[in-house]
Amino acid sequence: MLRKVFAVFALLAFATAASAQETIVVYFAKGFYPAEDKAVDELIDKFQKKTGVKVELSRYAPQEMIPKTVAALDAGSPPDVVYGDVFDFQVAGKWAYEGRLEDLSDILTPMKSRFLPNTLETTFMYNDKTKKRAYYAFPVKRQTMHIQYWKDMLARPTSTSGAARRRRATARRPASASTRSAARWASIPPTRSTRS
């Protein structure tokens, strides 16, 4: 669903520019489910009927998206619209800095209130060629990085004896870790006998 929303915004955002040309080139991340690809196909079909502009769609697996886009940039024939989940943290900042991305401020500024501030901030990047910051990507979704931990590992020790601390650290350490690193990992200071 989020991909469909992005495609609507991206294609509508470029509709004015597209009306000046007969075909636009779109690189889109291949969906994990057939329904995702179907939604994009339906959206492109609607766009083509509404605007009369032909869309040349190429789908790539997530791991192929950046290499394919870089190859197109290097060849001097970049796509008009690209969607991939990894651009934001792998290449968007670099490409904005190099002046390779289109300034989308005139599209995003009027709808700024529809985004959470920290979501929109991720697309406000510096362009070294223009020497200014602007919106160089259209935020589509938010991602979170999950951290998993053992809750009991963060609890304060109930016993203060050195032997009890060493037993807890030894019992919980990963098989490959030394006693010293396991003690630090468990937030228990290493005792003199465990230092190397």
C-alpha angles and dihedrals in degrees: 000000000000090000090054091051090050092049091051092052095042096047093044090047090055095039092098093050090042093054087066091059133046099227135029123199116225127187111196132180112252110249123245089224129042090237090064093056091043091054091052091048091051092048093050090048090053091047093051092049093047098046105024088230116132117230118213102203125196120183121203135182113252093256091052098047100084096042091049092048093046090050090052092048092049091048090053094243106098120175118258094231129020130184124187133141096233103051094090097064102024109044115350095091092047093048093047089050091050092050093245096126130075118247106245096182094114088057100040102038095067091051096039093118091062092067131069107251096241091049094055092042090066090067096046100097140164121255112202092199095057093030091225142096121247141152108282102168137037111241110229107168143351125246128201128206110224123216118199120198142161107258093208089056090064095048119104114255113259094209124056098197115117092227091055091050092050091049092051093046092047093047094051103038121111112257093248098046125098120239089253095054092042090053091052091045090054090048091243115129111242116250122234092260093058098052117105 
